[in-house]
Amino acid sequence: MTNDTQNYYLPHEKQIFEYIKTIEHLKKQNQDNPLFCSEIRQLEDKLHKLQKNVYSALTPWERVLISRHPQRPHTIDYVKNIAENFVELFGDRTQGDDPSIIGGFATIGGVKCMLIGQEKGGDTESRVQRNFGMVNPEGFRKAMRLMKLAEKYGLPIVSLLDTPGAYPGLEAEQRGQGWIIAKNLQEMSQLATPVIVLIIGEGCSGGALGMGVGDVIGMLEHSYYSVISPEGCASILWKDASKKQDAAAALKLNAEFLHDAGIIDEILVEPLGGAHHDTEAVYSVVKKFIVDQCAILGRISPELLLEQRYNKFRTIGRYNEHQKLLYNHA
């Protein structure tokens, strides 16, 4: 946690943080005065109730803000906290190395795997270095090179998604951004080794999908997964990015909607208020998910694994026939 983010709070958390500051002030000023113990306990009880009320009534947009919280664990944090060892690999053997992708051989809970993830950076300098998690074509090629290496050695692949989208710059398009995302979709669907995908923050557009074809797709509770960001959607539909809250609700990008639609397979519960409130708990949940899925998928033959993955993506998603007919009639 850096100095510029340690006191950061989201708009819906303002009253909560005011309570916390009041309690901390009272404790500091009256630490040796037993007369204030009862008052402090009452404030702590009120704080706990307030937290439950606020965090149980979050809007889709507020949950998007949680997924972008600067203190939320990123790929590099998971590498440091869930892997017993990690050997990072670099480069795509064509263009160069993309720092927005971290990947290498890892051991998680005794399970050897290829761990690959999108990294946004934790402070201003690292965010610029990591291109804010926006992957260039060489990043997607780098990820696929490591996936092919995992397939060669019979290792499961763990892909962590956290990106606002693939880099949209002209130079990325000139180097084949759209083509390489499509190529990754094709190649990932044919990998003869288990592929576990986990959305840990933002899972936006082709940037996420280019590393998101897997046998099982998990998602942290306050992450989001969408074809476009709420701001981008609002700009297109309403020509007004300020309608991002309406767009977030319309996109159905939260975990429970995606699970009901069959787009993701498992929701990983986060601590009250989001992963940044108790990172150790989140690391434990993510580690268990990876180890459990590796054990399950490891018992399936490569041939059956490919068939199941094919069928999964051929039938993914749900729709309402009645609403579809109404829309067509209109």
HUCORBEL-V813992 format. One record per residue. N is the residue number from 0. RES is the residue in one letter. PHI is phi in whole degrees, 0 to 359 (none if undefined). Layout:
BEGIN
n->N res->RES phi->PHI
n->N res->RES phi->PHI
END
This chain:
BEGIN
n->0 res->M phi->none
n->1 res->T phi->267
n->2 res->N phi->298
n->3 res->D phi->280
n->4 res->T phi->237
n->5 res->Q phi->293
n->6 res->N phi->253
n->7 res->Y phi->284
n->8 res->Y phi->221
n->9 res->L phi->275
n->10 res->P phi->307
n->11 res->H phi->286
n->12 res->E phi->260
n->13 res->K phi->303
n->14 res->Q phi->295
n->15 res->I phi->298
n->16 res->F phi->291
n->17 res->E phi->294
n->18 res->Y phi->298
n->19 res->I phi->298
n->20 res->K phi->297
n->21 res->T phi->295
n->22 res->I phi->296
n->23 res->E phi->296
n->24 res->H phi->296
n->25 res->L phi->297
n->26 res->K phi->295
n->27 res->K phi->290
n->28 res->Q phi->281
n->29 res->N phi->229
n->30 res->Q phi->295
n->31 res->D phi->252
n->32 res->N phi->248
n->33 res->P phi->293
n->34 res->L phi->294
n->35 res->F phi->266
n->36 res->C phi->300
n->37 res->S phi->295
n->38 res->E phi->294
n->39 res->I phi->294
n->40 res->R phi->297
n->41 res->Q phi->296
n->42 res->L phi->295
n->43 res->E phi->294
n->44 res->D phi->295
n->45 res->K phi->296
n->46 res->L phi->298
n->47 res->H phi->298
n->48 res->K phi->294
n->49 res->L phi->297
n->50 res->Q phi->300
n->51 res->K phi->297
n->52 res->N phi->294
n->53 res->V phi->292
n->54 res->Y phi->282
n->55 res->S phi->269
n->56 res->A phi->236
n->57 res->L phi->288
n->58 res->T phi->277
n->59 res->P phi->306
n->60 res->W phi->293
n->61 res->E phi->298
n->62 res->R phi->286
n->63 res->V phi->298
n->64 res->L phi->298
n->65 res->I phi->297
n->66 res->S phi->296
n->67 res->R phi->257
n->68 res->H phi->304
n->69 res->P phi->297
n->70 res->Q phi->266
n->71 res->R phi->293
n->72 res->P phi->301
n->73 res->H phi->253
n->74 res->T phi->307
n->75 res->I phi->299
n->76 res->D phi->289
n->77 res->Y phi->293
n->78 res->V phi->303
n->79 res->K phi->289
n->80 res->N phi->250
n->81 res->I phi->244
n->82 res->A phi->262
n->83 res->E phi->290
n->84 res->N phi->210
n->85 res->F phi->209
n->86 res->V phi->245
n->87 res->E phi->283
n->88 res->L phi->242
n->89 res->F phi->231
n->90 res->G phi->83
n->91 res->D phi->252
n->92 res->R phi->66
n->93 res->T phi->227
n->94 res->Q phi->252
n->95 res->G phi->162
n->96 res->D phi->255
n->97 res->D phi->255
n->98 res->P phi->293
n->99 res->S phi->285
n->100 res->I phi->243
n->101 res->I phi->250
n->102 res->G phi->202
n->103 res->G phi->170
n->104 res->F phi->290
n->105 res->A phi->219
n->106 res->T phi->237
n->107 res->I phi->236
n->108 res->G phi->57
n->109 res->G phi->84
n->110 res->V phi->262
n->111 res->K phi->279
n->112 res->C phi->205
n->113 res->M phi->254
n->114 res->L phi->257
n->115 res->I phi->229
n->116 res->G phi->207
n->117 res->Q phi->269
n->118 res->E phi->238
n->119 res->K phi->271
n->120 res->G phi->98
n->121 res->G phi->251
n->122 res->D phi->218
n->123 res->T phi->303
n->124 res->E phi->297
n->125 res->S phi->288
n->126 res->R phi->295
n->127 res->V phi->295
n->128 res->Q phi->300
n->129 res->R phi->273
n->130 res->N phi->58
n->131 res->F phi->57
n->132 res->G phi->80
n->133 res->M phi->272
n->134 res->V phi->278
n->135 res->N phi->270
n->136 res->P phi->307
n->137 res->E phi->294
n->138 res->G phi->291
n->139 res->F phi->294
n->140 res->R phi->293
n->141 res->K phi->299
n->142 res->A phi->300
n->143 res->M phi->292
n->144 res->R phi->301
n->145 res->L phi->290
n->146 res->M phi->295
n->147 res->K phi->295
n->148 res->L phi->295
n->149 res->A phi->297
n->150 res->E phi->299
n->151 res->K phi->301
n->152 res->Y phi->262
n->153 res->G phi->68
n->154 res->L phi->258
n->155 res->P phi->292
n->156 res->I phi->251
n->157 res->V phi->244
n->158 res->S phi->245
n->159 res->L phi->260
n->160 res->L phi->257
n->161 res->D phi->197
n->162 res->T phi->211
n->163 res->P phi->281
n->164 res->G phi->138
n->165 res->A phi->296
n->166 res->Y phi->298
n->167 res->P phi->267
n->168 res->G phi->291
n->169 res->L phi->301
n->170 res->E phi->295
n->171 res->A phi->292
n->172 res->E phi->295
n->173 res->Q phi->295
n->174 res->R phi->268
n->175 res->G phi->90
n->176 res->Q phi->302
n->177 res->G phi->298
n->178 res->W phi->296
n->179 res->I phi->290
n->180 res->I phi->295
n->181 res->A phi->298
n->182 res->K phi->296
n->183 res->N phi->297
n->184 res->L phi->301
n->185 res->Q phi->296
n->186 res->E phi->293
n->187 res->M phi->295
n->188 res->S phi->292
n->189 res->Q phi->248
n->190 res->L phi->290
n->191 res->A phi->272
n->192 res->T phi->205
n->193 res->P phi->301
n->194 res->V phi->235
n->195 res->I phi->248
n->196 res->V phi->249
n->197 res->L phi->224
n->198 res->I phi->271
n->199 res->I phi->256
n->200 res->G phi->205
n->201 res->E phi->270
n->202 res->G phi->240
n->203 res->C phi->245
n->204 res->S phi->61
n->205 res->G phi->294
n->206 res->G phi->300
n->207 res->A phi->278
n->208 res->L phi->295
n->209 res->G phi->295
n->210 res->M phi->229
n->211 res->G phi->244
n->212 res->V phi->269
n->213 res->G phi->216
n->214 res->D phi->286
n->215 res->V phi->220
n->216 res->I phi->239
n->217 res->G phi->255
n->218 res->M phi->207
n->219 res->L phi->295
n->220 res->E phi->309
n->221 res->H phi->255
n->222 res->S phi->278
n->223 res->Y phi->223
n->224 res->Y phi->221
n->225 res->S phi->205
n->226 res->V phi->290
n->227 res->I phi->203
n->228 res->S phi->288
n->229 res->P phi->303
n->230 res->E phi->296
n->231 res->G phi->295
n->232 res->C phi->297
n->233 res->A phi->297
n->234 res->S phi->295
n->235 res->I phi->280
n->236 res->L phi->285
n->237 res->W phi->246
n->238 res->K phi->55
n->239 res->D phi->207
n->240 res->A phi->295
n->241 res->S phi->290
n->242 res->K phi->273
n->243 res->K phi->299
n->244 res->Q phi->293
n->245 res->D phi->295
n->246 res->A phi->295
n->247 res->A phi->300
n->248 res->A phi->290
n->249 res->A phi->289
n->250 res->L phi->287
n->251 res->K phi->53
n->252 res->L phi->266
n->253 res->N phi->278
n->254 res->A phi->302
n->255 res->E phi->294
n->256 res->F phi->293
n->257 res->L phi->293
n->258 res->H phi->292
n->259 res->D phi->297
n->260 res->A phi->276
n->261 res->G phi->78
n->262 res->I phi->275
n->263 res->I phi->244
n->264 res->D phi->257
n->265 res->E phi->210
n->266 res->I phi->257
n->267 res->L phi->263
n->268 res->V phi->291
n->269 res->E phi->258
n->270 res->P phi->301
n->271 res->L phi->306
n->272 res->G phi->94
n->273 res->G phi->127
n->274 res->A phi->300
n->275 res->H phi->289
n->276 res->H phi->280
n->277 res->D phi->204
n->278 res->T phi->295
n->279 res->E phi->298
n->280 res->A phi->296
n->281 res->V phi->292
n->282 res->Y phi->302
n->283 res->S phi->296
n->284 res->V phi->295
n->285 res->V phi->294
n->286 res->K phi->299
n->287 res->K phi->297
n->288 res->F phi->301
n->289 res->I phi->296
n->290 res->V phi->296
n->291 res->D phi->296
n->292 res->Q phi->291
n->293 res->C phi->298
n->294 res->A phi->294
n->295 res->I phi->293
n->296 res->L phi->289
n->297 res->G phi->293
n->298 res->R phi->272
n->299 res->I phi->260
n->300 res->S phi->293
n->301 res->P phi->304
n->302 res->E phi->296
n->303 res->L phi->291
n->304 res->L phi->301
n->305 res->L phi->295
n->306 res->E phi->295
n->307 res->Q phi->295
n->308 res->R phi->295
n->309 res->Y phi->300
n->310 res->N phi->295
n->311 res->K phi->300
n->312 res->F phi->277
n->313 res->R phi->285
n->314 res->T phi->245
n->315 res->I phi->293
n->316 res->G phi->93
n->317 res->R phi->225
n->318 res->Y phi->214
n->319 res->N phi->262
n->320 res->E phi->298
n->321 res->H phi->296
n->322 res->Q phi->295
n->323 res->K phi->298
n->324 res->L phi->296
n->325 res->L phi->297
n->326 res->Y phi->295
n->327 res->N phi->295
n->328 res->H phi->295
n->329 res->A phi->294
END
